[in-house]
Amino acid sequence: MGKKDERIDAYIANSAPFAQPILSHLRALIHDVCPEVVETWKWSFPNFDYKGNSFVSLASFKKHCALRFWRASLMEDPDNIFNISENGALGSLNKICALTDLPDDSVLIKYLKAAVKLSEEGKKAPKTSKSKTAEPIKTPDDLAIALTANEAASKLYNNFSNSHKKEYVVWIEEAKTLATRNKRIAQAVEMIAENKSRNWKYK
């Protein structure tokens, strides 16, 4: 029997209206293909494990969704559905803005089965070459100024991992108006002062 995670229920429910049917459809397909799948929460996104290994993850952003096959580099791509650049925000496919952007279910099922098999075998994708020290996240000037006014928040933010800092920076940079940006900065400082990550509600 598979195992569902209430945090993923909440994640889908709190995603944009366009994203909810996409995420729900992909989630259902994953469970159909792998009845023993275990839903988990990793890297601030829904992940799906089999035999203790994550084989696929979902994510929703402001205007698109992403589906990532964690071992895409080990998989064949006969239907040419993979996004070669595999940008983090795009996942393994191109941007998914509607159900019609997805490959046919028959194609997705084939790829999901291949991903499950690799997970069962415990095969790992080759590591990409990275510098030993990750580049620090560039903090927007207005956020940096706001943090200096709150000593506790400033200290905690400086100790955050790059991924936690990035969650806040992306959220603030996505604001369409100055008023929204300023509001998000104020909210960010409050949450950081409480040592909370941007998506703490879903963890």
WOMOZI-V19058 format. One record per run of one state. SS is the DSSP state (2 for helix, 1 for strand, 0 for the rest). FROM is the first residue (numbers start at 1). TO is the last residue. If there is no record, write none. Layout:
BEGIN
SS:FROM:TO / SS:FROM:TO
END
This chain:
BEGIN
0:1:2 / 1:3:3 / 0:4:5 / 2:6:13 / 0:14:16 / 2:17:33 / 0:34:37 / 1:38:42 / 0:43:44 / 1:45:50 / 0:51:52 / 1:53:60 / 0:61:64 / 1:65:69 / 0:70:71 / 2:72:74 / 0:75:90 / 1:91:91 / 0:92:95 / 1:96:96 / 0:97:98 / 2:99:101 / 0:102:104 / 2:105:121 / 0:122:140 / 2:141:148 / 0:149:150 / 2:151:159 / 0:160:161 / 2:162:173 / 0:174:177 / 2:178:193 / 0:194:199 / 2:200:202 / 0:203:203
END
